[in-house]
Amino acid sequence: MAETMKIVAITGDHEASVIEAAKPEPGKGQIRMRVEGCALCTFEQRMFTGVVPVPLPFIGGHEVAGYIDAIGEGLKPENYPIGKRIAARTFYSCGHCYGCRHDEGNLCVNGSEQDKSWMAYPGIGGLEQYMLIKPDMLFFMNDDLPLEKACFAEPLACVLNSIEKGRIEIGDDVVVIGGGIMGQLHVMCSKLQGARVIMSEPDEARRQLAAELGADVCINPLECDAVEKVKELTGGNGAAVVFNTTAVSAVAQQAIGMVAASRQAHRGLPELAAQLRGRHHRRRLAVRPQLPPLLRRPLQGHHRPRQARLRRLRYR
């Protein structure tokens, strides 16, 4: 009798179930990963609430960490030791489309080429006890890094991508709009670049957390004109870089007003680019989607979000 595993699948509007499925066997050149940690993103929330329609049942989960459980034919055990702690990139990059050829593998248009025949249901795969990945999707993690923090590899990769696109220079004024996890990571990484960071967030608890993580100024956009406040704080110039970590169209327009006549990196949904067309040509605006590029380097030890609020959920 074949071994089974448990998966968490979205089964309806605001419904999720624990389902048993066959445990996948690694084929040639594949690695079986035992998933020990999977963070839940806004993407999963939108599918769970029905905002993003998906075929049901659907398996979410793309911020994953765990261990190498087994390897397939053609892989050397010394290169992929069983039990080694890893994080995985779950999004597929074909390597030959326009985005991949321009070092934007996160914008690959050929995701349907990925072989997911081992999955019992459609989806990404992180909310399964075991998943199959290729060697180029694997990143080794330090054994002393807690798995619930190792799950931050994917969202941190997103942030590092937009930090690189923003080209922050020492002493720059940087505005971060939105104090969710992506906004807080932007605060931390912008401070490491030597910037003065202004956080715009209506929630008091999130503003307080941003201040603890290094934000120099925190403003409540519901109590003031955020654009004018940023102008005031920057001597009338505006910020050198503005990171919008929300998906709110009105906030995207606000971000344009905050930026100086230099540069801006804007994170959010791709469709916002159409709404901003024609308004950013003189401000070197970079409209970027949220997905990360391929991780090019290991995480460094100084990324320690000690104040992160973590909850561990286990299969039942």
Phi and psi restraints in degrees (value plus and minus 20) as a CYANA .aco file:
   2 ALA   PHI     -87.5   -47.5
   2 ALA   PSI     125.0   165.0
   3 GLU   PHI     -89.5   -49.5
   3 GLU   PSI     130.4   170.4
   4 THR   PHI    -139.2   -99.2
   4 THR   PSI     146.0   186.0
   5 MET   PHI    -159.1  -119.1
   5 MET   PSI     149.2   189.2
   6 LYS   PHI    -125.4   -85.4
   6 LYS   PSI     124.1   164.1
   7 ILE   PHI    -152.5  -112.5
   7 ILE   PSI     133.5   173.5
   8 VAL   PHI    -126.0   -86.0
   8 VAL   PSI      99.5   139.5
   9 ALA   PHI    -143.7  -103.7
   9 ALA   PSI     123.7   163.7
  10 ILE   PHI     -96.3   -56.3
  10 ILE   PSI     101.3   141.3
  11 THR   PHI    -133.4   -93.4
  11 THR   PSI     -23.9    16.1
  12 GLY   PHI     159.3   199.3
  12 GLY   PSI    -198.0  -158.0
  13 ASP   PHI     -84.1   -44.1
  13 ASP   PSI      95.0   135.0
  14 HIS   PHI      41.4    81.4
  14 HIS   PSI       9.9    49.9
  15 GLU   PHI    -150.2  -110.2
  15 GLU   PSI     117.8   157.8
  16 ALA   PHI    -160.3  -120.3
  16 ALA   PSI     128.2   168.2
  17 SER   PHI    -157.7  -117.7
  17 SER   PSI     131.9   171.9
  18 VAL   PHI    -111.5   -71.5
  18 VAL   PSI     101.3   141.3
  19 ILE   PHI    -143.4  -103.4
  19 ILE   PSI     125.8   165.8
  20 GLU   PHI    -113.9   -73.9
  20 GLU   PSI     122.1   162.1
  21 ALA   PHI    -166.4  -126.4
  21 ALA   PSI     148.2   188.2
  22 ALA   PHI     -87.8   -47.8
  22 ALA   PSI     117.6   157.6
  23 LYS   PHI     -93.5   -53.5
  23 LYS   PSI     104.3   144.3
  24 PRO   PHI     -92.4   -52.4
  24 PRO   PSI     126.5   166.5
  25 GLU   PHI    -124.0   -84.0
  25 GLU   PSI     110.4   150.4
  26 PRO   PHI     -87.7   -47.7
  26 PRO   PSI     111.7   151.7
  27 GLY   PHI    -108.9   -68.9
  27 GLY   PSI    -187.3  -147.3
  28 LYS   PHI     -81.1   -41.1
  28 LYS   PSI     106.4   146.4
  29 GLY   PHI      55.0    95.0
  29 GLY   PSI      -7.1    32.9
  30 GLN   PHI    -130.1   -90.1
  30 GLN   PSI     135.6   175.6
  31 ILE   PHI    -141.8  -101.8
  31 ILE   PSI     112.9   152.9
  32 ARG   PHI    -114.9   -74.9
  32 ARG   PSI     103.2   143.2
  33 MET   PHI    -125.2   -85.2
  33 MET   PSI     109.6   149.6
  34 ARG   PHI    -108.0   -68.0
  34 ARG   PSI      95.9   135.9
  35 VAL   PHI    -100.6   -60.6
  35 VAL   PSI     100.1   140.1
  36 GLU   PHI    -131.2   -91.2
  36 GLU   PSI     -32.4     7.6
  37 GLY   PHI    -171.8  -131.8
  37 GLY   PSI     115.3   155.3
  38 CYS   PHI    -165.4  -125.4
  38 CYS   PSI      94.4   134.4
  39 ALA   PHI    -100.1   -60.1
  39 ALA   PSI     129.9   169.9
  40 LEU   PHI    -120.1   -80.1
  40 LEU   PSI     107.3   147.3
  41 CYS   PHI    -122.8   -82.8
  41 CYS   PSI     148.4   188.4
  42 THR   PHI     -77.9   -37.9
  42 THR   PSI     -49.6    -9.6
  43 PHE   PHI     -78.6   -38.6
  43 PHE   PSI     -67.2   -27.2
  44 GLU   PHI     -85.1   -45.1
  44 GLU   PSI     -57.2   -17.2
  45 GLN   PHI     -81.7   -41.7
  45 GLN   PSI     -61.0   -21.0
  46 ARG   PHI     -87.4   -47.4
  46 ARG   PSI     -55.8   -15.8
  47 MET   PHI     -90.9   -50.9
  47 MET   PSI     -59.9   -19.9
  48 PHE   PHI     -83.6   -43.6
  48 PHE   PSI     -57.0   -17.0
  49 THR   PHI    -108.5   -68.5
  49 THR   PSI     -22.7    17.3
  50 GLY   PHI      65.9   105.9
  50 GLY   PSI     -17.7    22.3
  51 VAL   PHI     -84.5   -44.5
  51 VAL   PSI     -60.0   -20.0
  52 VAL   PHI    -126.3   -86.3
  52 VAL   PSI      90.7   130.7
  53 PRO   PHI     -91.3   -51.3
  53 PRO   PSI     115.5   155.5
  54 VAL   PHI    -159.3  -119.3
  54 VAL   PSI     135.1   175.1
  55 PRO   PHI     -87.5   -47.5
  55 PRO   PSI     119.8   159.8
  56 LEU   PHI    -130.9   -90.9
  56 LEU   PSI     125.7   165.7
  57 PRO   PHI     -84.6   -44.6
  57 PRO   PSI     133.7   173.7
  58 PHE   PHI    -152.6  -112.6
  58 PHE   PSI     116.7   156.7
  59 ILE   PHI    -125.1   -85.1
  59 ILE   PSI      91.1   131.1
  60 GLY   PHI    -108.6   -68.6
  60 GLY   PSI    -183.4  -143.4
  61 GLY   PHI      79.2   119.2
  61 GLY   PSI      86.8   126.8
  62 HIS   PHI    -153.6  -113.6
  62 HIS   PSI     -17.5    22.5
  63 GLU   PHI    -131.7   -91.7
  63 GLU   PSI      64.9   104.9
  64 VAL   PHI    -142.1  -102.1
  64 VAL   PSI     131.2   171.2
  65 ALA   PHI    -167.0  -127.0
  65 ALA   PSI     133.7   173.7
  66 GLY   PHI     158.1   198.1
  66 GLY   PSI    -161.4  -121.4
  67 TYR   PHI    -154.1  -114.1
  67 TYR   PSI     135.6   175.6
  68 ILE   PHI     -93.1   -53.1
  68 ILE   PSI     102.8   142.8
  69 ASP   PHI    -123.5   -83.5
  69 ASP   PSI     -54.0   -14.0
  70 ALA   PHI    -183.1  -143.1
  70 ALA   PSI     136.6   176.6
  71 ILE   PHI    -148.2  -108.2
  71 ILE   PSI     132.2   172.2
  72 GLY   PHI    -111.6   -71.6
  72 GLY   PSI     159.4   199.4
  73 GLU   PHI     -79.4   -39.4
  73 GLU   PSI     121.0   161.0
  74 GLY   PHI      74.0   114.0
  74 GLY   PSI     -27.8    12.2
  75 LEU   PHI    -125.4   -85.4
  75 LEU   PSI     119.0   159.0
  76 LYS   PHI    -106.1   -66.1
  76 LYS   PSI     107.4   147.4
  77 PRO   PHI     -77.7   -37.7
  77 PRO   PSI     -52.7   -12.7
  78 GLU   PHI     -88.7   -48.7
  78 GLU   PSI     -45.0    -5.0
  79 ASN   PHI    -104.2   -64.2
  79 ASN   PSI     -47.4    -7.4
  80 TYR   PHI    -152.7  -112.7
  80 TYR   PSI      52.1    92.1
  81 PRO   PHI     -86.2   -46.2
  81 PRO   PSI     115.7   155.7
  82 ILE   PHI     -80.9   -40.9
  82 ILE   PSI     113.7   153.7
  83 GLY   PHI      72.1   112.1
  83 GLY   PSI     -24.7    15.3
  84 LYS   PHI     -90.7   -50.7
  84 LYS   PSI     116.1   156.1
  85 ARG   PHI     -95.8   -55.8
  85 ARG   PSI     114.7   154.7
  86 ILE   PHI    -163.5  -123.5
  86 ILE   PSI     141.0   181.0
  87 ALA   PHI    -137.7   -97.7
  87 ALA   PSI     138.9   178.9
  88 ALA   PHI    -150.9  -110.9
  88 ALA   PSI     123.8   163.8
  89 ARG   PHI    -113.6   -73.6
  89 ARG   PSI      95.8   135.8
  90 THR   PHI    -111.5   -71.5
  90 THR   PSI     -36.6     3.4
  91 PHE   PHI    -105.0   -65.0
  91 PHE   PSI     117.5   157.5
  92 TYR   PHI    -104.3   -64.3
  92 TYR   PSI     122.7   162.7
  93 SER   PHI    -151.4  -111.4
  93 SER   PSI     102.5   142.5
  94 CYS   PHI     -95.1   -55.1
  94 CYS   PSI     -49.4    -9.4
  95 GLY   PHI      70.6   110.6
  95 GLY   PSI     -27.0    13.0
  96 HIS   PHI    -150.0  -110.0
  96 HIS   PSI     -25.7    14.3
  97 CYS   PHI    -100.5   -60.5
  97 CYS   PSI     156.8   196.8
  98 TYR   PHI     -78.4   -38.4
  98 TYR   PSI     -67.4   -27.4
  99 GLY   PHI     -81.8   -41.8
  99 GLY   PSI     -66.0   -26.0
 100 CYS   PHI     -83.0   -43.0
 100 CYS   PSI     -60.5   -20.5
 101 ARG   PHI     -88.9   -48.9
 101 ARG   PSI     -38.9     1.1
 102 HIS   PHI    -125.3   -85.3
 102 HIS   PSI       8.0    48.0
 103 ASP   PHI      39.9    79.9
 103 ASP   PSI      12.1    52.1
 104 GLU   PHI    -145.5  -105.5
 104 GLU   PSI      39.5    79.5
 105 GLY   PHI     -80.1   -40.1
 105 GLY   PSI     -41.8    -1.8
 106 ASN   PHI     -87.0   -47.0
 106 ASN   PSI     -36.9     3.1
 107 LEU   PHI    -123.2   -83.2
 107 LEU   PSI      -0.5    39.5
 108 CYS   PHI     -77.0   -37.0
 108 CYS   PSI     115.7   155.7
 109 VAL   PHI    -120.0   -80.0
 109 VAL   PSI     -16.6    23.4
 110 ASN   PHI    -133.1   -93.1
 110 ASN   PSI      17.8    57.8
 111 GLY   PHI     -80.1   -40.1
 111 GLY   PSI     -46.3    -6.3
 112 SER   PHI     -88.0   -48.0
 112 SER   PSI     -33.7     6.3
 113 GLU   PHI     -94.4   -54.4
 113 GLU   PSI     -37.5     2.5
 114 GLN   PHI     -86.0   -46.0
 114 GLN   PSI     111.5   151.5
 115 ASP   PHI     -99.3   -59.3
 115 ASP   PSI      91.1   131.1
 116 LYS   PHI    -142.5  -102.5
 116 LYS   PSI      11.4    51.4
 117 SER   PHI     -84.7   -44.7
 117 SER   PSI     -38.9     1.1
 118 TRP   PHI     -97.8   -57.8
 118 TRP   PSI     -34.1     5.9
 119 MET   PHI    -103.3   -63.3
 119 MET   PSI     118.7   158.7
 120 ALA   PHI     -90.3   -50.3
 120 ALA   PSI     -51.5   -11.5
 121 TYR   PHI    -157.6  -117.6
 121 TYR   PSI     143.4   183.4
 122 PRO   PHI     -81.9   -41.9
 122 PRO   PSI     135.3   175.3
 123 GLY   PHI     126.9   166.9
 123 GLY   PSI    -182.0  -142.0
 124 ILE   PHI    -119.4   -79.4
 124 ILE   PSI     -64.1   -24.1
 125 GLY   PHI      95.8   135.8
 125 GLY   PSI     -29.1    10.9
 126 GLY   PHI     -89.3   -49.3
 126 GLY   PSI     -43.0    -3.0
 127 LEU   PHI    -113.8   -73.8
 127 LEU   PSI      18.1    58.1
 128 GLU   PHI    -138.1   -98.1
 128 GLU   PSI     134.2   174.2
 129 GLN   PHI     -89.2   -49.2
 129 GLN   PSI     -49.1    -9.1
 130 TYR   PHI    -156.7  -116.7
 130 TYR   PSI     122.2   162.2
 131 MET   PHI    -162.4  -122.4
 131 MET   PSI     135.5   175.5
 132 LEU   PHI    -121.9   -81.9
 132 LEU   PSI     112.9   152.9
 133 ILE   PHI    -155.6  -115.6
 133 ILE   PSI     143.8   183.8
 134 LYS   PHI    -113.7   -73.7
 134 LYS   PSI     140.0   180.0
 135 PRO   PHI     -76.0   -36.0
 135 PRO   PSI     -53.6   -13.6
 136 ASP   PHI     -97.7   -57.7
 136 ASP   PSI     -20.0    20.0
 137 MET   PHI    -122.7   -82.7
 137 MET   PSI     -16.9    23.1
 138 LEU   PHI    -128.2   -88.2
 138 LEU   PSI     121.3   161.3
 139 PHE   PHI    -156.5  -116.5
 139 PHE   PSI     102.0   142.0
 140 PHE   PHI     -91.3   -51.3
 140 PHE   PSI     121.7   161.7
 141 MET   PHI    -140.9  -100.9
 141 MET   PSI     133.3   173.3
 142 ASN   PHI     -81.8   -41.8
 142 ASN   PSI     121.7   161.7
 143 ASP   PHI     -86.8   -46.8
 143 ASP   PSI     -42.7    -2.7
 144 ASP   PHI    -110.8   -70.8
 144 ASP   PSI     -16.7    23.3
 145 LEU   PHI    -105.3   -65.3
 145 LEU   PSI      98.5   138.5
 146 PRO   PHI     -77.3   -37.3
 146 PRO   PSI     120.8   160.8
 147 LEU   PHI     -82.5   -42.5
 147 LEU   PSI     -52.9   -12.9
 148 GLU   PHI     -87.9   -47.9
 148 GLU   PSI     -41.7    -1.7
 149 LYS   PHI    -109.5   -69.5
 149 LYS   PSI     -51.8   -11.8
 150 ALA   PHI     -80.8   -40.8
 150 ALA   PSI     -46.9    -6.9
 151 CYS   PHI     -82.5   -42.5
 151 CYS   PSI     -38.6     1.4
 152 PHE   PHI     -96.6   -56.6
 152 PHE   PSI     -21.3    18.7
 153 ALA   PHI     -77.5   -37.5
 153 ALA   PSI     -63.5   -23.5
 154 GLU   PHI     -90.2   -50.2
 154 GLU   PSI     -71.4   -31.4
 155 PRO   PHI     -83.6   -43.6
 155 PRO   PSI     -54.1   -14.1
 156 LEU   PHI     -86.5   -46.5
 156 LEU   PSI     -54.3   -14.3
 157 ALA   PHI     -82.5   -42.5
 157 ALA   PSI     -58.9   -18.9
 158 CYS   PHI     -78.0   -38.0
 158 CYS   PSI     -66.2   -26.2
 159 VAL   PHI     -87.1   -47.1
 159 VAL   PSI     -63.7   -23.7
 160 LEU   PHI     -80.7   -40.7
 160 LEU   PSI     -54.9   -14.9
 161 ASN   PHI     -82.0   -42.0
 161 ASN   PSI     -68.1   -28.1
 162 SER   PHI     -93.5   -53.5
 162 SER   PSI     -49.2    -9.2
 163 ILE   PHI     -83.4   -43.4
 163 ILE   PSI     -62.9   -22.9
 164 GLU   PHI     -83.9   -43.9
 164 GLU   PSI     -61.7   -21.7
 165 LYS   PHI     -85.6   -45.6
 165 LYS   PSI     -51.5   -11.5
 166 GLY   PHI     -94.2   -54.2
 166 GLY   PSI     -40.6    -0.6
 167 ARG   PHI      31.3    71.3
 167 ARG   PSI      34.8    74.8
 168 ILE   PHI     -87.9   -47.9
 168 ILE   PSI     116.6   156.6
 169 GLU   PHI    -132.7   -92.7
 169 GLU   PSI     135.4   175.4
 170 ILE   PHI     -76.4   -36.4
 170 ILE   PSI     109.8   149.8
 171 GLY   PHI      70.3   110.3
 171 GLY   PSI     -25.2    14.8
 172 ASP   PHI     -84.2   -44.2
 172 ASP   PSI     128.4   168.4
 173 ASP   PHI    -108.2   -68.2
 173 ASP   PSI     103.5   143.5
 174 VAL   PHI    -141.8  -101.8
 174 VAL   PSI     110.6   150.6
 175 VAL   PHI    -125.0   -85.0
 175 VAL   PSI     112.6   152.6
 176 VAL   PHI    -134.2   -94.2
 176 VAL   PSI      98.5   138.5
 177 ILE   PHI    -118.2   -78.2
 177 ILE   PSI      98.7   138.7
 178 GLY   PHI      83.5   123.5
 178 GLY   PSI     105.0   145.0
 179 GLY   PHI    -127.0   -87.0
 179 GLY   PSI       7.9    47.9
 180 GLY   PHI     -93.8   -53.8
 180 GLY   PSI    -189.4  -149.4
 181 ILE   PHI     -81.1   -41.1
 181 ILE   PSI     -59.9   -19.9
 182 MET   PHI     -87.5   -47.5
 182 MET   PSI     -57.8   -17.8
 183 GLY   PHI     -85.1   -45.1
 183 GLY   PSI     -62.3   -22.3
 184 GLN   PHI     -85.7   -45.7
 184 GLN   PSI     -58.8   -18.8
 185 LEU   PHI     -85.6   -45.6
 185 LEU   PSI     -55.2   -15.2
 186 HIS   PHI     -83.6   -43.6
 186 HIS   PSI     -58.3   -18.3
 187 VAL   PHI     -80.0   -40.0
 187 VAL   PSI     -70.0   -30.0
 188 MET   PHI     -81.8   -41.8
 188 MET   PSI     -66.3   -26.3
 189 CYS   PHI     -91.8   -51.8
 189 CYS   PSI     -54.2   -14.2
 190 SER   PHI     -86.5   -46.5
 190 SER   PSI     -57.5   -17.5
 191 LYS   PHI     -84.7   -44.7
 191 LYS   PSI     -56.7   -16.7
 192 LEU   PHI     -86.4   -46.4
 192 LEU   PSI     -40.2    -0.2
 193 GLN   PHI    -106.5   -66.5
 193 GLN   PSI     -23.1    16.9
 194 GLY   PHI      68.8   108.8
 194 GLY   PSI       1.3    41.3
 195 ALA   PHI    -111.7   -71.7
 195 ALA   PSI     138.9   178.9
 196 ARG   PHI    -111.6   -71.6
 196 ARG   PSI     104.4   144.4
 197 VAL   PHI    -129.9   -89.9
 197 VAL   PSI     110.0   150.0
 198 ILE   PHI    -132.5   -92.5
 198 ILE   PSI     100.6   140.6
 199 MET   PHI    -119.7   -79.7
 199 MET   PSI     110.2   150.2
 200 SER   PHI    -131.9   -91.9
 200 SER   PSI      91.6   131.6
 201 GLU   PHI    -177.0  -137.0
 201 GLU   PSI     109.0   149.0
 202 PRO   PHI     -96.0   -56.0
 202 PRO   PSI     -43.3    -3.3
 203 ASP   PHI    -103.6   -63.6
 203 ASP   PSI     106.7   146.7
 204 GLU   PHI     -83.7   -43.7
 204 GLU   PSI     -62.6   -22.6
 205 ALA   PHI     -82.2   -42.2
 205 ALA   PSI     -58.4   -18.4
 206 ARG   PHI     -90.6   -50.6
 206 ARG   PSI     -56.8   -16.8
 207 ARG   PHI     -84.2   -44.2
 207 ARG   PSI     -60.4   -20.4
 208 GLN   PHI     -83.5   -43.5
 208 GLN   PSI     -62.8   -22.8
 209 LEU   PHI     -82.6   -42.6
 209 LEU   PSI     -61.3   -21.3
 210 ALA   PHI     -80.6   -40.6
 210 ALA   PSI     -60.5   -20.5
 211 ALA   PHI     -84.3   -44.3
 211 ALA   PSI     -60.3   -20.3
 212 GLU   PHI     -85.0   -45.0
 212 GLU   PSI     -51.8   -11.8
 213 LEU   PHI    -106.9   -66.9
 213 LEU   PSI     -21.9    18.1
 214 GLY   PHI     104.5   144.5
 214 GLY   PSI     -24.3    15.7
 215 ALA   PHI     -81.3   -41.3
 215 ALA   PSI     113.5   153.5
 216 ASP   PHI     -99.8   -59.8
 216 ASP   PSI     -56.2   -16.2
 217 VAL   PHI    -157.6  -117.6
 217 VAL   PSI     115.8   155.8
 218 CYS   PHI    -142.7  -102.7
 218 CYS   PSI     109.3   149.3
 219 ILE   PHI    -142.5  -102.5
 219 ILE   PSI     130.9   170.9
 220 ASN   PHI    -121.2   -81.2
 220 ASN   PSI      89.8   129.8
 221 PRO   PHI     -88.4   -48.4
 221 PRO   PSI     -30.6     9.4
 222 LEU   PHI    -105.7   -65.7
 222 LEU   PSI     -34.2     5.8
 223 GLU   PHI    -127.8   -87.8
 223 GLU   PSI     -23.5    16.5
 224 CYS   PHI    -174.8  -134.8
 224 CYS   PSI     149.0   189.0
 225 ASP   PHI    -100.4   -60.4
 225 ASP   PSI      85.4   125.4
 226 ALA   PHI     -80.1   -40.1
 226 ALA   PSI     -58.3   -18.3
 227 VAL   PHI     -84.0   -44.0
 227 VAL   PSI     -67.3   -27.3
 228 GLU   PHI     -86.1   -46.1
 228 GLU   PSI     -55.3   -15.3
 229 LYS   PHI     -85.2   -45.2
 229 LYS   PSI     -61.3   -21.3
 230 VAL   PHI     -84.1   -44.1
 230 VAL   PSI     -61.7   -21.7
 231 LYS   PHI     -80.2   -40.2
 231 LYS   PSI     -62.2   -22.2
 232 GLU   PHI     -83.0   -43.0
 232 GLU   PSI     -64.3   -24.3
 233 LEU   PHI     -89.0   -49.0
 233 LEU   PSI     -41.4    -1.4
 234 THR   PHI    -129.4   -89.4
 234 THR   PSI       1.9    41.9
 235 GLY   PHI      47.3    87.3
 235 GLY   PSI       8.4    48.4
 236 GLY   PHI      66.0   106.0
 236 GLY   PSI     -23.1    16.9
 237 ASN   PHI    -105.5   -65.5
 237 ASN   PSI     -52.9   -12.9
 238 GLY   PHI      71.7   111.7
 238 GLY   PSI     148.3   188.3
 239 ALA   PHI    -101.7   -61.7
 239 ALA   PSI     129.8   169.8
 240 ALA   PHI     -90.4   -50.4
 240 ALA   PSI     -55.0   -15.0
 241 VAL   PHI    -159.6  -119.6
 241 VAL   PSI     116.7   156.7
 242 VAL   PHI    -145.8  -105.8
 242 VAL   PSI     104.0   144.0
 243 PHE   PHI    -126.3   -86.3
 243 PHE   PSI      93.5   133.5
 244 ASN   PHI    -115.9   -75.9
 244 ASN   PSI      88.2   128.2
 245 THR   PHI    -117.1   -77.1
 245 THR   PSI      -5.6    34.4
 246 THR   PHI    -124.9   -84.9
 246 THR   PSI     151.6   191.6
 247 ALA   PHI    -135.7   -95.7
 247 ALA   PSI       9.5    49.5
 248 VAL   PHI    -117.4   -77.4
 248 VAL   PSI     101.7   141.7
 249 SER   PHI     -78.8   -38.8
 249 SER   PSI     -62.8   -22.8
 250 ALA   PHI     -82.3   -42.3
 250 ALA   PSI     -54.2   -14.2
 251 VAL   PHI     -90.7   -50.7
 251 VAL   PSI     -53.4   -13.4
 252 ALA   PHI     -81.2   -41.2
 252 ALA   PSI     -61.1   -21.1
 253 GLN   PHI     -84.2   -44.2
 253 GLN   PSI     -58.9   -18.9
 254 GLN   PHI     -82.4   -42.4
 254 GLN   PSI     -59.9   -19.9
 255 ALA   PHI     -79.3   -39.3
 255 ALA   PSI     -57.9   -17.9
 256 ILE   PHI     -81.2   -41.2
 256 ILE   PSI     -60.7   -20.7
 257 GLY   PHI     -89.5   -49.5
 257 GLY   PSI     -42.5    -2.5
 258 MET   PHI    -100.9   -60.9
 258 MET   PSI     -41.2    -1.2
 259 VAL   PHI    -103.2   -63.2
 259 VAL   PSI     124.2   164.2
 260 ALA   PHI     -97.9   -57.9
 260 ALA   PSI     154.5   194.5
 261 ALA   PHI    -100.0   -60.0
 261 ALA   PSI      38.4    78.4
 262 SER   PHI    -154.9  -114.9
 262 SER   PSI    -105.7   -65.7
 263 ARG   PHI    -171.2  -131.2
 263 ARG   PSI     143.7   183.7
 264 GLN   PHI    -177.3  -137.3
 264 GLN   PSI     118.4   158.4
 265 ALA   PHI    -131.8   -91.8
 265 ALA   PSI     109.9   149.9
 266 HIS   PHI    -141.5  -101.5
 266 HIS   PSI     101.6   141.6
 267 ARG   PHI    -124.2   -84.2
 267 ARG   PSI     119.0   159.0
 268 GLY   PHI     145.2   185.2
 268 GLY   PSI    -180.7  -140.7
 269 LEU   PHI     -96.5   -56.5
 269 LEU   PSI     122.0   162.0
 270 PRO   PHI     -77.0   -37.0
 270 PRO   PSI     -54.0   -14.0
 271 GLU   PHI     -86.5   -46.5
 271 GLU   PSI     -34.9     5.1
 272 LEU   PHI     -86.8   -46.8
 272 LEU   PSI     -42.0    -2.0
 273 ALA   PHI     -77.9   -37.9
 273 ALA   PSI     -60.1   -20.1
 274 ALA   PHI     -84.5   -44.5
 274 ALA   PSI     -57.0   -17.0
 275 GLN   PHI     -89.6   -49.6
 275 GLN   PSI     -45.5    -5.5
 276 LEU   PHI    -118.5   -78.5
 276 LEU   PSI     -20.4    19.6
 277 ARG   PHI     -78.4   -38.4
 277 ARG   PSI     113.6   153.6
 278 GLY   PHI      70.8   110.8
 278 GLY   PSI     -27.4    12.6
 279 ARG   PHI    -129.3   -89.3
 279 ARG   PSI     -21.8    18.2
 280 HIS   PHI    -145.4  -105.4
 280 HIS   PSI     -14.3    25.7
 281 HIS   PHI     -84.8   -44.8
 281 HIS   PSI     -49.5    -9.5
 282 ARG   PHI    -114.3   -74.3
 282 ARG   PSI     -16.3    23.7
 283 ARG   PHI    -142.3  -102.3
 283 ARG   PSI      -7.6    32.4
 284 ARG   PHI      29.4    69.4
 284 ARG   PSI      24.6    64.6
 285 LEU   PHI     -91.7   -51.7
 285 LEU   PSI     112.3   152.3
 286 ALA   PHI    -131.3   -91.3
 286 ALA   PSI      89.5   129.5
 287 VAL   PHI    -111.7   -71.7
 287 VAL   PSI      94.8   134.8
 288 ARG   PHI    -142.6  -102.6
 288 ARG   PSI     120.5   160.5
 289 PRO   PHI     -95.2   -55.2
 289 PRO   PSI     152.5   192.5
 290 GLN   PHI    -103.1   -63.1
 290 GLN   PSI     -43.3    -3.3
 291 LEU   PHI     -86.9   -46.9
 291 LEU   PSI     126.1   166.1
 292 PRO   PHI    -103.6   -63.6
 292 PRO   PSI     137.8   177.8
 293 PRO   PHI     -95.2   -55.2
 293 PRO   PSI     158.2   198.2
 294 LEU   PHI     -80.7   -40.7
 294 LEU   PSI     116.1   156.1
 295 LEU   PHI     -84.3   -44.3
 295 LEU   PSI     107.5   147.5
 296 ARG   PHI    -125.0   -85.0
 296 ARG   PSI     -30.5     9.5
 297 ARG   PHI    -172.0  -132.0
 297 ARG   PSI     134.0   174.0
 298 PRO   PHI     -88.3   -48.3
 298 PRO   PSI     136.3   176.3
 299 LEU   PHI     -88.2   -48.2
 299 LEU   PSI     120.5   160.5
 300 GLN   PHI    -113.1   -73.1
 300 GLN   PSI     135.7   175.7
 301 GLY   PHI     -87.3   -47.3
 301 GLY   PSI     -35.6     4.4
 302 HIS   PHI    -102.7   -62.7
 302 HIS   PSI     -22.1    17.9
 303 HIS   PHI    -107.4   -67.4
 303 HIS   PSI      71.1   111.1
 304 ARG   PHI    -148.1  -108.1
 304 ARG   PSI      64.8   104.8
 305 PRO   PHI     -94.4   -54.4
 305 PRO   PSI      56.3    96.3
 306 ARG   PHI     -84.6   -44.6
 306 ARG   PSI     -46.1    -6.1
 307 GLN   PHI    -107.5   -67.5
 307 GLN   PSI     -18.7    21.3
 308 ALA   PHI     -80.4   -40.4
 308 ALA   PSI     118.5   158.5
 309 ARG   PHI    -115.6   -75.6
 309 ARG   PSI      92.6   132.6
 310 LEU   PHI    -136.1   -96.1
 310 LEU   PSI     119.3   159.3
 311 ARG   PHI    -146.7  -106.7
 311 ARG   PSI     114.1   154.1
 312 ARG   PHI    -123.0   -83.0
 312 ARG   PSI     103.3   143.3
 313 LEU   PHI    -131.8   -91.8
 313 LEU   PSI     115.0   155.0
 314 ARG   PHI    -136.3   -96.3
 314 ARG   PSI     133.6   173.6
 315 TYR   PHI     -84.1   -44.1
 315 TYR   PSI     123.5   163.5
